């Protein structure tokens, strides 16, 4: 029997959930929320894959698989002029119960620190 899939921690949902090229194809690619989070942490925040794995509560190899899948989908959407949708996936939103969260995205931790919330 296969092991149940572990939910990945995500600090917040994306503000924009769809990106559509002008004059592009009617086809679309779906990027899961956990794939979005891996891209956000590694490419936008500058985390290593190991740090990303720690924040998402998964193994480093799992974080690497999520990240590679996300980059492949983004590349296909850009090259083929397809709509990119962000939805679904196996994730849980951060509950703010951790003592410290340096990912820069958790609304509960940013609010407690008095930081501006997008």
C-alpha positions in Angstrom: 0.0 0.0 0.0 1.4 3.4 -0.9 2.2 5.9 1.8 -0.3 8.8 2.0 0.8 12.1 0.5 2.0 14.6 3.1 0.5 18.1 2.8 3.0 20.9 2.2 2.9 24.1 4.3 2.1 27.2 2.3 2.4 30.7 3.9 -0.3 32.4 1.8 -2.2 31.9 -1.4 -1.1 33.9 -4.5 -2.8 37.2 -5.1 -3.1 36.6 -8.8 -4.3 33.1 -9.8 -4.2 33.3 -13.5 -1.7 34.7 -16.1 -2.8 34.9 -19.7 -0.7 36.1 -22.6 -2.1 38.5 -25.1 -3.2 36.7 -28.2 -2.1 33.4 -26.7 -3.5 29.9 -27.0 -6.8 28.8 -25.5 -4.9 26.0 -23.7 -3.8 26.3 -20.1 -1.4 24.8 -17.7 -2.2 24.4 -14.0 0.5 25.2 -11.4 -0.4 23.8 -8.0 -0.3 26.1 -4.9 2.6 24.1 -3.5 4.5 24.5 -6.7 3.9 28.2 -6.6 5.2 28.3 -3.0 8.4 26.5 -4.0 9.0 29.0 -6.8 8.2 31.9 -4.4 10.6 30.6 -1.7 13.5 29.6 -4.0 13.4 32.1 -6.9 11.7 35.1 -5.3 12.9 34.9 -1.7 16.3 33.3 -2.5 16.0 30.3 -0.3 18.0 27.1 -0.9 16.1 23.9 -1.7 17.0 22.7 1.8 15.6 25.9 3.4 12.5 25.7 1.2 11.9 22.1 2.3 12.2 23.1 6.0 9.5 25.8 5.6 7.2 23.6 3.6 7.7 20.7 6.0 8.8 18.2 3.4 12.1 16.4 2.5 14.7 18.2 0.4 14.2 15.7 -2.4 10.4 16.4 -2.4 11.1 20.2 -2.5 13.4 19.6 -5.4 10.7 17.6 -7.3 8.0 20.2 -6.6 10.4 23.0 -7.8 11.4 21.2 -10.9 7.8 20.4 -11.8 6.9 24.1 -11.3 9.7 25.4 -13.5 8.8 22.9 -16.3 5.2 24.1 -16.2 6.1 27.8 -16.2 8.6 27.2 -19.1 5.9 25.3 -21.2 3.4 28.1 -20.5 5.8 30.8 -21.6 7.1 29.1 -24.7 3.7 27.9 -25.9 1.9 31.1 -25.0 -0.5 29.2 -22.7 -2.5 30.5 -19.8 -1.0 29.7 -16.4 -3.4 28.9 -13.6 -2.5 28.5 -10.0 -4.9 26.2 -8.1 -5.1 22.9 -6.2 -2.4 20.7 -4.8 -1.7 19.1 -1.5 -1.1 21.9 0.9 -2.1 23.4 4.2 -2.0 27.2 5.0 0.4 28.3 7.7 -1.5 28.5 11.0 1.0 31.0 12.5 1.8 28.7 15.4 5.5 28.5 14.8 7.7 30.8 16.8 9.4 32.3 13.8 8.7 32.4 10.1 11.3 34.1 7.9 9.7 33.2 4.6 8.3 36.7 4.2 4.9 35.5 3.2 2.9 34.4 6.2 0.2 37.0 6.9 -0.1 36.0 10.6 3.6 36.4 11.3 3.8 39.6 9.3 0.8 41.1 11.1 2.4 40.2 14.5 5.7 41.8 13.5 3.9 45.0 12.3 4.9 44.5 8.7 2.8 45.8 5.8 0.5 43.2 4.4 0.0 43.1 0.6 
